[in-house]
Amino acid sequence: MKLTPLITTRFRSDGGAMFGLVPKTIWSQLVECDDRNLELPLFGDAYLSK
């Protein structure tokens, strides 16, 4: 099998939208964010398998 990376996407999302009712003290240990919780860096990777 051969994997070929396709175009990747980078975008940012709101912390409340991503984690809902989970307190910031828990999810901020795993993910960096800005002071307003608005800038969580996210990536979308796609691969083509042959």
URQUITA-V220943 format. One record per backbone hydrogen bond with DSSP energy under -1.0 kcal/mol. NH is the residue of the N-H (numbers start at 1). CO is the residue of the C=O. E is the energy in kcal/mol with one decimal. If there is no record, write none. Layout:
BEGIN
nh = [NH & NH]
co = [CO & CO]
e = [E & E]
END
This chain:
BEGIN
nh = [4 & 6 & 9 & 11 & 13 & 15 & 18 & 19 & 20 & 22 & 26 & 27 & 28 & 29 & 30 & 31 & 37 & 40 & 42 & 44 & 48 & 50]
co = [48 & 46 & 44 & 42 & 40 & 37 & 14 & 15 & 16 & 19 & 23 & 23 & 24 & 26 & 27 & 27 & 34 & 13 & 11 & 9 & 4 & 2]
e = [-2.5 & -2.8 & -2.3 & -2.1 & -1.5 & -3.6 & -1.6 & -2.3 & -1.8 & -2.0 & -1.4 & -1.7 & -2.6 & -1.1 & -1.2 & -1.7 & -1.3 & -2.2 & -3.1 & -2.9 & -2.9 & -2.4]
END
